[in-house]
C-alpha cells in the first residue's frame, strides 16, 4: 500500500457509468414497493427491474411477448429455407 495516493484527477460518481440508465431519487408508496418486492421474491427478478418493466409497459415502450402464432411462422419460414 502506498503512503499517499493522488486523487487530483479523480471524479465523483460511479466508477463505471451505465449507458442507457439514469440514477434518480424517487418516492414511491410503501405498499407499492412491498408489492414489487413480493413479486421479486416470487419470480427471482429484482424489484427495481420489475418497476422499470411496469413503467416501460405503461408508456408503451416495453417489448411485447412473442405469440405462439409468431413462433409457428418463424419455424415454418426456417424449415422452408432449410429444404
N, C-alpha and C positions, 0 to 999 in steps of 0.2 A: 504494500500500500504506500502511495506517495505521501510525503509530508504535507504537500499543498497541491490543490487542483485549480486549474484555470477555467473559470466559468464565464469569462468575458464575452465569449461568442455564443453563450447559451441562450435559449429561447424558452419562454413559458409555454405551457400547453402540453398536448400529447406528444409522446416520444415519436410515435408513428401516426401521422394523421390518416384518418379513414376517408376514403373517397366516396362521395355519394350519400354521406350521412352527416348530420349536424347535431352536436350535443346541445340540448336545451334543458331548462328547468321548467317543469310544468306541474301544476297542482291538479290532481285527479281525486275524486271522491273515494273514500276508504273502501266502500262496498264494491266499487268498480275494480280497484286494484285487487281486492280479495278474490273477486270472481275470476280475474285473469290469472292470478297465482294458483287458484284451484284448478283451472283448466291446464295451466302449465304443469302442475304436479301429475295430472291425469294423462297428459299427452307426451310429456318429456320435452316439450318445446319451451324455451324461455318466455317468461310473461311479457317482457318488452317486445320480443318478436311477435307475439300474439297481438299486442296492442297495435304495433306497426301494421300488421296484416289487416286488422279490423279497420284502421284508418284508411289504408290504401283501398280496401274494398268499398268503404263509404264514399270516397271521392271518385271511384271508378277506375283506378289505375292498377288494381290487383289483377294478376294473371288469372284467367278463367280456367278451371279444371277441364282437361280433355274429356270428351264424351266417348261412350262406347262406339257410337257411330263413326266418330273421327278415327278411332283406333282401327276399326274394321276397314275403313277407306285406305288408311296408310298401309295396312297389311296387304290388302288387295293390290294396291299400286306397286308395292315392293315385290310381291310374288310375280306380278305381270312383267316387271323389269328383269327378274332373275331367270325367266324362261328363255 
